[in-house]
Each structure stands twice: as C-alpha cells, then as structure tokens.
Amino acid sequence: MTGSLVQRLLAAADAPDPGVHLAAEDPEAVVAVAMAEVAGRTVLYPGPATPLTVQIDVDVADARQISYLLAAGPDGGQARPGRADDPWVRVRYDLAALVRDVFGPAGPWTGTGRDVVMKDEPGPVEYKPDDPWLVRREEATRAAYQALRACEPYRGDLAALALRFGSDKWGGHWYTSHYERHLGGFRDHRLNLLEIGIGGYHEPDAGGASLRMWKHYFHRGSVYGLDVYDKSLLDEPRLTTLRGDQADPAMLADLARRHGPFDIVIDDGSHVSSHVITAFQALFPYVRPGGVYVIEDLHTSYWPEWGGNGTDLSDPATSVGFLKTLVDGLHHRDRLHDGSYQPTYPDLTVTGLHLYHNLAFVEKGRNTEQANATWRPRNDPMRDLPDPQRSAGE
C-alpha cells in the first residue's frame, strides 16, 4: 500500500484480515500512530476524577509485546511508551485487532483480539463506601471505560462534539442537525474534508474547534483547515492546517491539486460575497462526484459591508444571488433559449441544493436528467461531459 501510514492503516482496517496488510509495516510505528489516535479520543469520554494510568500491551510478531501507558483522567490524557510496575488496568490487544478497532468502521466490538484485566483485591476488603481500595477500584473502572471507548470510533452526535470543542455550529448557530442530515452518510468513509476558516484570528494557537469536531465525527477522515493566518500549531494526526486567502483562485486550485479531491468542502471563511463565489468556482471542480459543498453564514449576503445587497435580492454578485443562479443551472435543460446559451460547469455538475437559515448544501454529480416536454423548441447544450474526478486531478 502507498500513502501515509495513517492512510495505510485506514485501508488495512477495511480488509477482512488486517494482519496481511500490516506484515509490511513497522509495528513500533503502527502502535505509535494508533496510540496517538486513542489518546486524542480520550477527551470525548468521562474518566476518573483522579488521573490514573492504563497500560496497553500490544502483541506483535515474534512474540514481542509493545507497551504504552495511557494517562486517563477528567480531561483525557497522553500516551507514551512504557510499562507500569503494578497497573490498576491492563488492556491487551493483538496488533490487527487494535488497528481494526481504532481505524475501522464504527460497529459493535467484535469480541476478539482484546482482553482487559483489573487489579485483583489485595485480600479481604471491608466493603464500606469510603474504603480506599474500593474508591480506587471505582476510579480504575472509569479509567478502563475511558481507555476502551477511545479505542473505538466516536458514535455520539455532532452537537455534543461542537459543545465539547467550543464550535459555534451548535449554540451560536443551529447547524449541526442539518449537517448530520446531509453528511451523516459519510461518517464511516475514508474521506477528505476541507474547511475554509479556522478561527482564532491572528493568535497562532487559537481556533480549530470545528476542525477537531470534524476529525472525531469523521473518525476515518483527513481534515484540512484553511486560514489567512498560520495555524500550524493546531496540527495533529489527521488534522492539517493550510495557509492562504480564499479570494486567491490560483492558490485554491493548487491547494486542491495537492490535497484533494475533496468529499466535503465547508466555507466558513470571510463571508464576503465575492470571496464566497471565488472559492466555490475554484474548489467545486475538485469535489468528488457524490460530494457536498457547504456555505455557512449566508446572512452577510444582505449586508453591504460584506459585499452583500439588501435591496436587489437576485444580485448574482452576492452569495445568495449566486446560489439562485445554481437553481436555474440545475434546470438548464428545461430552459427555453435561442441556442446561444452554453452550460457552465456548475450547470453540468450541481445535482441538488438544500438551503436552511444561513446555510446551504450543494451536491455534486452529473446533471444529466432528461428535460421535461422534450418537444418544446430548444437546443440541447448537453455534450459529452468531462470526467469530474479527472478534472479534479485524479
């Protein structure tokens, strides 16, 4: 397999026998990447009130065992190589099962390849609520829960992730239910997602709430964020920040050639109408067929200071006015004209639009449905369409 190690592990997790694909990999590197993913997920689950270390032992070829110590606690924790003298919780995995659980599609645990051992009672225990051993055992149970859940994909809802990471896609706005309706089907896919606008303005370590939300919701996805400021301090496994201006079409096309094609593009950037239109025209060709392009915060389309127009509501130079042209393009085969009209790329590839308050979803595909009332006089501008993926650089 080619590509980054994370991408190879995602592909291996799809295979009936992940171990076949892992035979060519360095087990130390595989376990390190898996433990980084697990550690990043611990923040999603409640843990012990007092930090407690969970030892995770991974059986690899030649009877070797690679051990990591995962710090469980109220705010999650990090993982590092090592072993504890007498751990309260010990999780034992074989390597293929670890890759399957961490990087595979969501589903119930298969019941194979994993064992959990809790520390034995030291002797007769007086079962009182404040017994120190029992209190610690309760904390260890919570630590085990946090560690084991982090070894599997997150299955909760998007709003909970928005709250956890501080994204305004729920609360400041009410977008998450719409996102789940239109993007929930991608959840188990190995996808590429690009979001324009990272947040935090000029502060290099601020922002990124939505990117983290998307990373955990699309637990097998590669998430990219674009901002005019350098946000590289926010980079982590499966989350990459890029620097650039969404008003620069050449930069956007180069970015898409290097990191695309994309399954999902989300414009939560400047919200200036001209920038929104420029980004759509530059990036929509690099959305895969079946993918979705999303534009947020459409209220600025009516505000002159953002390049909007509150009087001419069909002004195509505004974000909403431009979306209205996509509606006409969606029906271009039914429009009567003198034969001089030639369909645009969006006319040929936009297959659906869904609009909500301040939020639009544009679906990508091949707009080739037969026109209604074909006997009406019109020319047929449909030609052999280019392969959208080939035009996107695949």
QUIVEN-V602061 format. One record per residue. N is the residue number from 1. PHI is phi as a letter, one per 20 degrees, with the letter a starting at -180 (* if undefined). OMEGA is omega in degrees with one decimal (NA if undefined). BURIAL is + if it has 16 or more other ideal C-beta (glycine too) atoms within 10 Angstrom, else -. Layout:
N:PHI:OMEGA:BURIAL ; N:PHI:OMEGA:BURIAL
This chain:
1:*:179.0:- ; 2:d:179.9:- ; 3:n:-179.4:- ; 4:f:-179.3:- ; 5:f:178.7:- ; 6:f:179.9:+ ; 7:f:178.1:+ ; 8:f:178.5:+ ; 9:f:175.6:+ ; 10:f:178.0:+ ; 11:f:179.2:+ ; 12:f:-179.0:+ ; 13:f:177.4:+ ; 14:e:-173.6:- ; 15:f:176.5:+ ; 16:g:178.1:- ; 17:c:-178.8:- ; 18:g:-177.1:+ ; 19:g:179.0:- ; 20:f:-179.4:- ; 21:f:-176.8:+ ; 22:e:-176.6:+ ; 23:f:-178.1:- ; 24:e:-176.3:- ; 25:e:173.1:+ ; 26:f:-175.9:- ; 27:f:177.8:+ ; 28:f:179.9:- ; 29:f:179.4:- ; 30:f:-179.1:+ ; 31:f:179.8:+ ; 32:f:179.5:+ ; 33:f:179.6:+ ; 34:f:-179.1:+ ; 35:f:175.5:+ ; 36:f:177.6:+ ; 37:f:-179.8:+ ; 38:f:-179.3:+ ; 39:f:179.2:+ ; 40:f:-179.5:+ ; 41:e:-176.3:+ ; 42:f:-178.8:+ ; 43:f:-176.9:+ ; 44:e:-171.3:+ ; 45:c:176.8:+ ; 46:f:179.3:- ; 47:c:179.9:+ ; 48:f:178.1:+ ; 49:f:177.7:- ; 50:d:-177.8:- ; 51:g:-177.9:- ; 52:b:-175.3:+ ; 53:e:174.1:+ ; 54:d:178.1:+ ; 55:e:178.3:+ ; 56:d:-180.0:+ ; 57:d:-178.0:+ ; 58:d:178.3:+ ; 59:e:179.0:+ ; 60:c:-176.0:+ ; 61:f:177.7:- ; 62:m:176.2:- ; 63:m:176.4:- ; 64:e:176.8:- ; 65:c:178.2:- ; 66:d:-174.1:+ ; 67:d:175.4:+ ; 68:c:174.5:+ ; 69:d:-179.3:+ ; 70:d:-179.7:+ ; 71:e:176.1:+ ; 72:e:-178.8:+ ; 73:a:-176.3:+ ; 74:f:-179.4:- ; 75:d:-177.5:- ; 76:m:-178.5:+ ; 77:a:-178.3:+ ; 78:d:176.1:- ; 79:c:178.5:+ ; 80:b:177.6:- ; 81:f:176.7:- ; 82:q:179.1:- ; 83:c:177.2:- ; 84:d:179.9:- ; 85:f:-175.8:- ; 86:b:-173.4:- ; 87:f:176.0:+ ; 88:f:-179.9:+ ; 89:c:176.7:+ ; 90:c:177.2:+ ; 91:d:179.7:+ ; 92:d:-177.9:+ ; 93:c:159.7:+ ; 94:e:-168.2:+ ; 95:f:-178.3:+ ; 96:f:179.7:+ ; 97:f:177.9:+ ; 98:f:179.7:+ ; 99:f:179.0:+ ; 100:f:-176.7:+ ; 101:f:-174.7:+ ; 102:f:-171.1:+ ; 103:d:-177.5:+ ; 104:e:176.7:+ ; 105:f:178.7:- ; 106:f:179.1:- ; 107:r:179.3:- ; 108:f:178.4:- ; 109:g:-174.3:- ; 110:f:179.9:- ; 111:n:-179.3:- ; 112:c:172.8:- ; 113:n:-178.3:+ ; 114:b:175.5:+ ; 115:c:178.9:- ; 116:c:179.6:- ; 117:c:175.1:- ; 118:e:-178.7:- ; 119:f:-179.2:- ; 120:f:173.2:- ; 121:f:-178.0:- ; 122:f:-176.5:- ; 123:r:178.1:- ; 124:g:-177.8:- ; 125:d:176.3:- ; 126:e:-171.6:- ; 127:e:174.0:- ; 128:d:-176.6:- ; 129:g:-176.8:- ; 130:d:178.0:- ; 131:f:-174.6:- ; 132:g:-178.6:- ; 133:f:-180.0:- ; 134:f:177.7:- ; 135:f:-179.3:- ; 136:f:178.3:- ; 137:f:176.5:- ; 138:f:176.8:- ; 139:f:178.8:+ ; 140:f:177.4:+ ; 141:f:177.2:- ; 142:f:177.4:+ ; 143:f:178.5:+ ; 144:f:178.0:+ ; 145:g:-177.5:+ ; 146:f:-177.7:+ ; 147:f:-176.5:+ ; 148:f:177.0:+ ; 149:f:179.8:+ ; 150:f:176.6:+ ; 151:e:-177.9:+ ; 152:c:-180.0:+ ; 153:f:174.1:+ ; 154:f:-177.5:+ ; 155:d:-178.5:- ; 156:f:-175.8:- ; 157:e:-175.8:- ; 158:f:180.0:+ ; 159:f:178.9:+ ; 160:f:176.9:+ ; 161:f:178.1:+ ; 162:g:178.1:+ ; 163:f:-176.9:- ; 164:f:-174.4:+ ; 165:d:176.1:+ ; 166:n:177.0:- ; 167:e:179.4:+ ; 168:e:176.9:- ; 169:f:167.5:+ ; 170:c:-178.8:+ ; 171:o:173.6:- ; 172:f:170.4:- ; 173:c:-179.5:+ ; 174:c:-172.1:- ; 175:e:-165.4:+ ; 176:f:179.9:+ ; 177:f:177.1:- ; 178:f:177.7:+ ; 179:f:-179.3:+ ; 180:f:179.6:- ; 181:f:-173.3:- ; 182:e:-175.7:+ ; 183:d:-177.3:+ ; 184:g:-179.4:- ; 185:f:178.6:- ; 186:e:-162.9:+ ; 187:g:-179.4:+ ; 188:e:-175.2:+ ; 189:e:168.4:+ ; 190:e:-170.0:+ ; 191:d:170.8:+ ; 192:d:178.0:+ ; 193:c:174.9:+ ; 194:d:172.3:+ ; 195:d:176.6:+ ; 196:e:-178.5:+ ; 197:o:-177.8:+ ; 198:d:-179.1:+ ; 199:n:179.8:+ ; 200:n:177.9:- ; 201:l:-172.2:- ; 202:e:-179.2:- ; 203:f:-172.1:- ; 204:f:-177.5:- ; 205:d:-179.7:- ; 206:d:179.9:- ; 207:n:177.6:+ ; 208:n:-177.1:+ ; 209:f:-178.7:+ ; 210:f:178.7:+ ; 211:f:177.9:+ ; 212:f:176.5:+ ; 213:g:-179.6:+ ; 214:f:-178.7:+ ; 215:g:-177.3:+ ; 216:e:177.1:+ ; 217:f:174.8:+ ; 218:e:-168.0:+ ; 219:f:177.4:+ ; 220:d:-174.1:+ ; 221:d:169.1:+ ; 222:d:-173.2:+ ; 223:d:179.0:+ ; 224:d:175.7:+ ; 225:c:-179.0:+ ; 226:d:179.1:+ ; 227:b:177.6:+ ; 228:f:178.1:+ ; 229:d:177.0:+ ; 230:f:-179.4:- ; 231:c:-173.8:+ ; 232:f:176.1:- ; 233:f:-179.7:- ; 234:e:-177.0:+ ; 235:f:176.2:- ; 236:b:-179.0:+ ; 237:g:179.3:+ ; 238:m:178.9:+ ; 239:c:-175.8:+ ; 240:c:176.5:+ ; 241:e:180.0:+ ; 242:c:-178.5:+ ; 243:d:178.4:- ; 244:r:-177.1:- ; 245:d:-178.6:+ ; 246:f:176.2:+ ; 247:e:-178.0:+ ; 248:d:-175.0:+ ; 249:f:-179.9:- ; 250:f:177.7:- ; 251:f:-179.0:+ ; 252:f:179.9:+ ; 253:f:178.2:+ ; 254:f:177.0:- ; 255:g:-177.5:+ ; 256:f:177.5:+ ; 257:f:-177.8:- ; 258:e:-171.8:- ; 259:d:-179.5:+ ; 260:e:-2.4:+ ; 261:f:-175.4:+ ; 262:d:172.4:+ ; 263:e:-178.5:+ ; 264:c:170.3:+ ; 265:c:-179.4:+ ; 266:c:178.0:+ ; 267:e:173.0:+ ; 268:c:-173.2:+ ; 269:e:-173.0:+ ; 270:f:-176.1:+ ; 271:m:172.7:+ ; 272:f:-171.6:+ ; 273:g:-178.6:+ ; 274:f:178.3:- ; 275:f:179.6:+ ; 276:f:-177.9:+ ; 277:f:178.5:+ ; 278:g:-178.6:+ ; 279:f:179.3:+ ; 280:f:-177.4:+ ; 281:f:-179.6:+ ; 282:e:-170.4:+ ; 283:e:-176.2:+ ; 284:g:175.7:+ ; 285:f:-178.5:+ ; 286:d:171.3:+ ; 287:e:-179.0:+ ; 288:f:171.1:+ ; 289:g:-173.8:+ ; 290:n:179.7:- ; 291:e:-173.4:+ ; 292:c:172.7:+ ; 293:d:-174.1:+ ; 294:d:175.3:+ ; 295:c:-178.5:+ ; 296:d:168.4:+ ; 297:l:-177.1:+ ; 298:f:179.6:+ ; 299:g:-178.6:- ; 300:f:177.0:+ ; 301:f:-178.7:+ ; 302:d:-175.6:+ ; 303:d:-177.1:- ; 304:g:-177.6:- ; 305:f:175.5:- ; 306:d:-178.3:+ ; 307:m:-179.6:+ ; 308:e:-178.2:+ ; 309:b:-178.0:+ ; 310:e:-179.1:- ; 311:d:175.6:- ; 312:e:-171.2:- ; 313:f:177.1:- ; 314:d:-179.7:- ; 315:g:-176.3:+ ; 316:f:176.8:- ; 317:e:176.2:- ; 318:d:-177.4:+ ; 319:g:-178.1:+ ; 320:f:176.9:+ ; 321:f:177.4:+ ; 322:f:177.5:+ ; 323:f:177.6:+ ; 324:f:176.6:+ ; 325:f:177.3:- ; 326:f:175.4:+ ; 327:f:177.8:- ; 328:f:179.1:- ; 329:f:177.6:+ ; 330:g:-178.0:+ ; 331:d:-172.1:- ; 332:f:-178.5:+ ; 333:f:-179.9:+ ; 334:e:-176.2:- ; 335:e:176.5:- ; 336:e:-178.5:- ; 337:b:-171.7:- ; 338:e:179.0:- ; 339:n:-179.7:- ; 340:e:-176.1:- ; 341:f:173.2:- ; 342:c:-175.7:- ; 343:f:177.0:+ ; 344:e:177.1:- ; 345:g:175.5:- ; 346:f:177.5:+ ; 347:g:-173.9:+ ; 348:e:-170.4:+ ; 349:c:173.1:+ ; 350:e:-177.4:+ ; 351:d:178.3:+ ; 352:a:174.7:- ; 353:c:178.3:+ ; 354:c:-177.5:- ; 355:d:175.2:+ ; 356:c:179.1:- ; 357:f:176.9:- ; 358:m:-173.4:+ ; 359:b:-179.9:+ ; 360:c:173.5:+ ; 361:d:178.9:+ ; 362:d:-176.9:+ ; 363:e:-176.0:+ ; 364:d:176.6:+ ; 365:a:177.1:+ ; 366:c:-176.8:- ; 367:e:-173.4:+ ; 368:c:-179.5:- ; 369:f:-178.7:- ; 370:f:177.0:- ; 371:f:176.4:- ; 372:e:177.6:- ; 373:l:-174.2:- ; 374:f:179.2:- ; 375:f:-179.7:- ; 376:f:-177.8:- ; 377:f:176.4:- ; 378:a:171.2:+ ; 379:e:179.4:- ; 380:d:-175.7:- ; 381:e:-178.1:+ ; 382:f:176.2:- ; 383:c:173.4:- ; 384:f:-175.7:- ; 385:f:171.9:- ; 386:f:175.8:- ; 387:f:-176.3:- ; 388:g:-179.7:+ ; 389:f:178.8:- ; 390:f:178.1:- ; 391:f:178.6:- ; 392:e:173.9:+ ; 393:n:178.9:- ; 394:e:NA:-
